């Protein structure tokens, strides 16, 4: 069995709508956990958990200055995930191309037979 621990971590982090929203928000500007919690109508504890998952995946970094923990986008990019998705896109494209060929063959056969 092939293991994709980085992919598993990334896709798990991205599977939640709130975490995707946090990434979108941080793409616009850095924000404190308090600001993110307010923006997403969550408790601080709930937002800390979301940020922790994103931080573990490398999508977010945090820095604590005094009592404020500021979040910003991390250095982790999605090249590995995009390559994995692209490989499956190619498989499906090839399957659909083969299906198109079968359909065209059947159409031609129908015209000649009937």
PyMOL CGO cylinders between C-alpha atoms (Angstrom):
from pymol import cmd
from pymol.cgo import CYLINDER

trace = [
    CYLINDER, 0.00, 0.00, 0.00, 1.32, 3.45, -0.93, 0.3, 1, 1, 1, 1, 1, 1,
    CYLINDER, 1.32, 3.45, -0.93, 1.42, 5.97, 1.89, 0.3, 1, 1, 1, 1, 1, 1,
    CYLINDER, 1.42, 5.97, 1.89, 0.94, 9.67, 1.25, 0.3, 1, 1, 1, 1, 1, 1,
    CYLINDER, 0.94, 9.67, 1.25, 1.36, 11.18, 4.70, 0.3, 1, 1, 1, 1, 1, 1,
    CYLINDER, 1.36, 11.18, 4.70, 1.89, 14.72, 3.36, 0.3, 1, 1, 1, 1, 1, 1,
    CYLINDER, 1.89, 14.72, 3.36, -1.13, 14.36, 1.07, 0.3, 1, 1, 1, 1, 1, 1,
    CYLINDER, -1.13, 14.36, 1.07, -3.23, 12.93, 3.91, 0.3, 1, 1, 1, 1, 1, 1,
    CYLINDER, -3.23, 12.93, 3.91, -2.33, 15.83, 6.17, 0.3, 1, 1, 1, 1, 1, 1,
    CYLINDER, -2.33, 15.83, 6.17, -2.94, 18.43, 3.47, 0.3, 1, 1, 1, 1, 1, 1,
    CYLINDER, -2.94, 18.43, 3.47, -6.26, 17.02, 2.28, 0.3, 1, 1, 1, 1, 1, 1,
    CYLINDER, -6.26, 17.02, 2.28, -7.46, 16.56, 5.87, 0.3, 1, 1, 1, 1, 1, 1,
    CYLINDER, -7.46, 16.56, 5.87, -6.63, 20.20, 6.56, 0.3, 1, 1, 1, 1, 1, 1,
    CYLINDER, -6.63, 20.20, 6.56, -8.35, 21.36, 3.38, 0.3, 1, 1, 1, 1, 1, 1,
    CYLINDER, -8.35, 21.36, 3.38, -11.41, 19.16, 3.86, 0.3, 1, 1, 1, 1, 1, 1,
    CYLINDER, -11.41, 19.16, 3.86, -13.04, 21.59, 6.28, 0.3, 1, 1, 1, 1, 1, 1,
    CYLINDER, -13.04, 21.59, 6.28, -14.86, 24.65, 4.92, 0.3, 1, 1, 1, 1, 1, 1,
    CYLINDER, -14.86, 24.65, 4.92, -13.85, 26.81, 7.88, 0.3, 1, 1, 1, 1, 1, 1,
    CYLINDER, -13.85, 26.81, 7.88, -10.16, 26.00, 7.38, 0.3, 1, 1, 1, 1, 1, 1,
    CYLINDER, -10.16, 26.00, 7.38, -10.44, 26.80, 3.67, 0.3, 1, 1, 1, 1, 1, 1,
    CYLINDER, -10.44, 26.80, 3.67, -12.10, 30.07, 4.64, 0.3, 1, 1, 1, 1, 1, 1,
    CYLINDER, -12.10, 30.07, 4.64, -9.28, 30.84, 7.07, 0.3, 1, 1, 1, 1, 1, 1,
    CYLINDER, -9.28, 30.84, 7.07, -6.75, 30.31, 4.26, 0.3, 1, 1, 1, 1, 1, 1,
    CYLINDER, -6.75, 30.31, 4.26, -8.74, 32.65, 2.00, 0.3, 1, 1, 1, 1, 1, 1,
    CYLINDER, -8.74, 32.65, 2.00, -8.86, 35.26, 4.75, 0.3, 1, 1, 1, 1, 1, 1,
    CYLINDER, -8.86, 35.26, 4.75, -5.14, 34.97, 5.45, 0.3, 1, 1, 1, 1, 1, 1,
    CYLINDER, -5.14, 34.97, 5.45, -4.49, 35.28, 1.73, 0.3, 1, 1, 1, 1, 1, 1,
    CYLINDER, -4.49, 35.28, 1.73, -5.91, 38.80, 2.02, 0.3, 1, 1, 1, 1, 1, 1,
    CYLINDER, -5.91, 38.80, 2.02, -4.14, 39.76, 5.26, 0.3, 1, 1, 1, 1, 1, 1,
    CYLINDER, -4.14, 39.76, 5.26, -2.63, 38.39, 8.44, 0.3, 1, 1, 1, 1, 1, 1,
    CYLINDER, -2.63, 38.39, 8.44, -5.04, 38.06, 11.34, 0.3, 1, 1, 1, 1, 1, 1,
    CYLINDER, -5.04, 38.06, 11.34, -5.05, 37.17, 15.01, 0.3, 1, 1, 1, 1, 1, 1,
    CYLINDER, -5.05, 37.17, 15.01, -6.83, 34.08, 16.22, 0.3, 1, 1, 1, 1, 1, 1,
    CYLINDER, -6.83, 34.08, 16.22, -9.32, 36.39, 17.94, 0.3, 1, 1, 1, 1, 1, 1,
    CYLINDER, -9.32, 36.39, 17.94, -10.05, 38.18, 14.65, 0.3, 1, 1, 1, 1, 1, 1,
    CYLINDER, -10.05, 38.18, 14.65, -10.48, 34.86, 12.85, 0.3, 1, 1, 1, 1, 1, 1,
    CYLINDER, -10.48, 34.86, 12.85, -12.76, 33.53, 15.58, 0.3, 1, 1, 1, 1, 1, 1,
    CYLINDER, -12.76, 33.53, 15.58, -14.92, 36.64, 15.32, 0.3, 1, 1, 1, 1, 1, 1,
    CYLINDER, -14.92, 36.64, 15.32, -14.98, 36.49, 11.53, 0.3, 1, 1, 1, 1, 1, 1,
    CYLINDER, -14.98, 36.49, 11.53, -16.13, 32.86, 11.54, 0.3, 1, 1, 1, 1, 1, 1,
    CYLINDER, -16.13, 32.86, 11.54, -18.42, 33.21, 14.59, 0.3, 1, 1, 1, 1, 1, 1,
    CYLINDER, -18.42, 33.21, 14.59, -16.47, 30.64, 16.58, 0.3, 1, 1, 1, 1, 1, 1,
    CYLINDER, -16.47, 30.64, 16.58, -15.01, 30.30, 20.03, 0.3, 1, 1, 1, 1, 1, 1,
    CYLINDER, -15.01, 30.30, 20.03, -11.30, 31.00, 20.48, 0.3, 1, 1, 1, 1, 1, 1,
    CYLINDER, -11.30, 31.00, 20.48, -10.76, 27.34, 21.37, 0.3, 1, 1, 1, 1, 1, 1,
    CYLINDER, -10.76, 27.34, 21.37, -12.47, 26.18, 18.20, 0.3, 1, 1, 1, 1, 1, 1,
    CYLINDER, -12.47, 26.18, 18.20, -10.45, 28.54, 16.02, 0.3, 1, 1, 1, 1, 1, 1,
    CYLINDER, -10.45, 28.54, 16.02, -7.21, 27.55, 17.77, 0.3, 1, 1, 1, 1, 1, 1,
    CYLINDER, -7.21, 27.55, 17.77, -7.93, 23.94, 16.80, 0.3, 1, 1, 1, 1, 1, 1,
    CYLINDER, -7.93, 23.94, 16.80, -8.52, 24.88, 13.17, 0.3, 1, 1, 1, 1, 1, 1,
    CYLINDER, -8.52, 24.88, 13.17, -5.36, 26.98, 13.06, 0.3, 1, 1, 1, 1, 1, 1,
    CYLINDER, -5.36, 26.98, 13.06, -3.41, 24.15, 14.67, 0.3, 1, 1, 1, 1, 1, 1,
    CYLINDER, -3.41, 24.15, 14.67, -4.49, 21.74, 11.92, 0.3, 1, 1, 1, 1, 1, 1,
    CYLINDER, -4.49, 21.74, 11.92, -3.51, 24.27, 9.24, 0.3, 1, 1, 1, 1, 1, 1,
    CYLINDER, -3.51, 24.27, 9.24, -0.21, 24.93, 11.00, 0.3, 1, 1, 1, 1, 1, 1,
    CYLINDER, -0.21, 24.93, 11.00, 0.54, 21.19, 11.22, 0.3, 1, 1, 1, 1, 1, 1,
    CYLINDER, 0.54, 21.19, 11.22, -0.04, 20.92, 7.46, 0.3, 1, 1, 1, 1, 1, 1,
    CYLINDER, -0.04, 20.92, 7.46, 2.30, 23.86, 6.85, 0.3, 1, 1, 1, 1, 1, 1,
    CYLINDER, 2.30, 23.86, 6.85, -0.39, 26.12, 5.41, 0.3, 1, 1, 1, 1, 1, 1,
    CYLINDER, -0.39, 26.12, 5.41, -0.28, 28.62, 8.29, 0.3, 1, 1, 1, 1, 1, 1,
    CYLINDER, -0.28, 28.62, 8.29, 2.37, 29.97, 10.63, 0.3, 1, 1, 1, 1, 1, 1,
    CYLINDER, 2.37, 29.97, 10.63, 1.66, 31.71, 13.89, 0.3, 1, 1, 1, 1, 1, 1,
    CYLINDER, 1.66, 31.71, 13.89, 3.65, 34.11, 16.01, 0.3, 1, 1, 1, 1, 1, 1,
    CYLINDER, 3.65, 34.11, 16.01, 2.80, 35.08, 19.54, 0.3, 1, 1, 1, 1, 1, 1,
    CYLINDER, 2.80, 35.08, 19.54, 3.66, 38.61, 20.59, 0.3, 1, 1, 1, 1, 1, 1,
    CYLINDER, 3.66, 38.61, 20.59, 2.43, 39.38, 24.09, 0.3, 1, 1, 1, 1, 1, 1,
    CYLINDER, 2.43, 39.38, 24.09, -1.08, 38.00, 24.36, 0.3, 1, 1, 1, 1, 1, 1,
    CYLINDER, -1.08, 38.00, 24.36, -1.81, 38.10, 20.62, 0.3, 1, 1, 1, 1, 1, 1,
    CYLINDER, -1.81, 38.10, 20.62, -1.15, 35.14, 18.34, 0.3, 1, 1, 1, 1, 1, 1,
    CYLINDER, -1.15, 35.14, 18.34, -0.97, 36.35, 14.74, 0.3, 1, 1, 1, 1, 1, 1,
    CYLINDER, -0.97, 36.35, 14.74, -1.59, 33.96, 11.86, 0.3, 1, 1, 1, 1, 1, 1,
    CYLINDER, -1.59, 33.96, 11.86, -0.23, 34.26, 8.33, 0.3, 1, 1, 1, 1, 1, 1,
    CYLINDER, -0.23, 34.26, 8.33, -0.02, 31.99, 5.34, 0.3, 1, 1, 1, 1, 1, 1,
    CYLINDER, -0.02, 31.99, 5.34, 2.76, 29.45, 5.63, 0.3, 1, 1, 1, 1, 1, 1,
    CYLINDER, 2.76, 29.45, 5.63, 5.36, 28.58, 3.05, 0.3, 1, 1, 1, 1, 1, 1,
    CYLINDER, 5.36, 28.58, 3.05, 3.69, 25.27, 2.12, 0.3, 1, 1, 1, 1, 1, 1,
    CYLINDER, 3.69, 25.27, 2.12, 2.42, 25.27, -1.42, 0.3, 1, 1, 1, 1, 1, 1,
    CYLINDER, 2.42, 25.27, -1.42, 0.18, 22.74, -3.12, 0.3, 1, 1, 1, 1, 1, 1,
    CYLINDER, 0.18, 22.74, -3.12, 2.54, 21.34, -5.78, 0.3, 1, 1, 1, 1, 1, 1,
    CYLINDER, 2.54, 21.34, -5.78, 2.45, 17.77, -4.45, 0.3, 1, 1, 1, 1, 1, 1,
    CYLINDER, 2.45, 17.77, -4.45, -1.33, 17.81, -4.12, 0.3, 1, 1, 1, 1, 1, 1,
    CYLINDER, -1.33, 17.81, -4.12, -1.76, 19.36, -7.57, 0.3, 1, 1, 1, 1, 1, 1,
    CYLINDER, -1.76, 19.36, -7.57, 0.51, 16.70, -9.10, 0.3, 1, 1, 1, 1, 1, 1,
    CYLINDER, 0.51, 16.70, -9.10, -1.48, 13.93, -7.42, 0.3, 1, 1, 1, 1, 1, 1,
    CYLINDER, -1.48, 13.93, -7.42, -4.77, 15.39, -8.66, 0.3, 1, 1, 1, 1, 1, 1,
    CYLINDER, -4.77, 15.39, -8.66, -3.30, 15.89, -12.15, 0.3, 1, 1, 1, 1, 1, 1,
    CYLINDER, -3.30, 15.89, -12.15, -2.30, 12.24, -12.37, 0.3, 1, 1, 1, 1, 1, 1,
    CYLINDER, -2.30, 12.24, -12.37, -5.90, 11.20, -11.73, 0.3, 1, 1, 1, 1, 1, 1,
    CYLINDER, -5.90, 11.20, -11.73, -7.21, 13.86, -14.09, 0.3, 1, 1, 1, 1, 1, 1,
    CYLINDER, -7.21, 13.86, -14.09, -5.07, 12.32, -16.81, 0.3, 1, 1, 1, 1, 1, 1,
    CYLINDER, -5.07, 12.32, -16.81, -6.38, 8.82, -16.04, 0.3, 1, 1, 1, 1, 1, 1,
    CYLINDER, -6.38, 8.82, -16.04, -9.97, 10.02, -16.27, 0.3, 1, 1, 1, 1, 1, 1,
    CYLINDER, -9.97, 10.02, -16.27, -9.30, 12.04, -19.42, 0.3, 1, 1, 1, 1, 1, 1,
    CYLINDER, -9.30, 12.04, -19.42, -7.85, 8.93, -21.07, 0.3, 1, 1, 1, 1, 1, 1,
    CYLINDER, -7.85, 8.93, -21.07, -10.89, 6.90, -20.01, 0.3, 1, 1, 1, 1, 1, 1,
    CYLINDER, -10.89, 6.90, -20.01, -13.29, 9.48, -21.38, 0.3, 1, 1, 1, 1, 1, 1,
    CYLINDER, -13.29, 9.48, -21.38, -11.30, 9.70, -24.63, 0.3, 1, 1, 1, 1, 1, 1,
    CYLINDER, -11.30, 9.70, -24.63, -11.55, 5.91, -24.95, 0.3, 1, 1, 1, 1, 1, 1,
    CYLINDER, -11.55, 5.91, -24.95, -15.29, 6.08, -24.28, 0.3, 1, 1, 1, 1, 1, 1,
    CYLINDER, -15.29, 6.08, -24.28, -15.65, 8.79, -26.94, 0.3, 1, 1, 1, 1, 1, 1,
    CYLINDER, -15.65, 8.79, -26.94, -13.93, 6.47, -29.41, 0.3, 1, 1, 1, 1, 1, 1,
    CYLINDER, -13.93, 6.47, -29.41, -16.34, 3.64, -28.58, 0.3, 1, 1, 1, 1, 1, 1,
    CYLINDER, -16.34, 3.64, -28.58, -19.34, 5.94, -28.98, 0.3, 1, 1, 1, 1, 1, 1,
    CYLINDER, -19.34, 5.94, -28.98, -18.04, 7.25, -32.33, 0.3, 1, 1, 1, 1, 1, 1,
    CYLINDER, -18.04, 7.25, -32.33, -17.38, 3.68, -33.50, 0.3, 1, 1, 1, 1, 1, 1,
    CYLINDER, -17.38, 3.68, -33.50, -20.93, 2.66, -32.56, 0.3, 1, 1, 1, 1, 1, 1,
    CYLINDER, -20.93, 2.66, -32.56, -22.38, 5.71, -34.35, 0.3, 1, 1, 1, 1, 1, 1,
    CYLINDER, -22.38, 5.71, -34.35, -20.44, 4.88, -37.52, 0.3, 1, 1, 1, 1, 1, 1,
    CYLINDER, -20.44, 4.88, -37.52, -21.52, 1.25, -37.30, 0.3, 1, 1, 1, 1, 1, 1,
    CYLINDER, -21.52, 1.25, -37.30, -25.15, 2.30, -36.80, 0.3, 1, 1, 1, 1, 1, 1,
    CYLINDER, -25.15, 2.30, -36.80, -24.99, 4.49, -39.92, 0.3, 1, 1, 1, 1, 1, 1,
    CYLINDER, -24.99, 4.49, -39.92, -23.50, 1.75, -42.07, 0.3, 1, 1, 1, 1, 1, 1,
    CYLINDER, -23.50, 1.75, -42.07, -25.85, -0.94, -40.74, 0.3, 1, 1, 1, 1, 1, 1,
    CYLINDER, -25.85, -0.94, -40.74, -28.98, 0.95, -40.80, 0.3, 1, 1, 1, 1, 1, 1,
]
cmd.load_cgo(trace, "trace")
